[in-house]
Amino acid sequence: MGDAERRGTALGQVLELAILLNDDMTRALARDGLTVARTHLLWELHRRGPSTQRVLADALGVSPRNITGLVDGLVATGFVTREPHPGDRRATLVSPTGHGTRTASRMEEERAHLAELLFSTMSERQFDGFADGLELVLTRLREEITTAGKAGP
């Protein structure tokens, strides 16, 4: 098998991995009534603690209007609350509810379980090679996306 064929096979495997992970994540989130975008916001709150909508919009790289819709959805489903900020009357503070905190903690546990499932049978050498190679691929892809974004339409 030549280099081009090996690279094509590897790319096919990476794409299959992306599809499998996406499908699994989408099913798991749907079980909780969450979308990927809402989960990202809930995860940021879990990591940061109560935050203003402006901080959350910046963290997620979305507009304030978009964050308002995401927060509205999470408030309606009982994952977060929205309260006036105690130190800034112009700001709104978003906080996870007990349900939101339990859900994010469970997701953290499930993530650790998946990492164990996927990587525990690899030798240290295999894992290090995989992790190093993946970092190179991700760095290259990020650079390409950044360059293409700067080039414009």
Order of alpha helices (4+ residues) and beta strands (2+ residues): alpha-alpha-beta-alpha-alpha-beta-beta-alpha-alpha
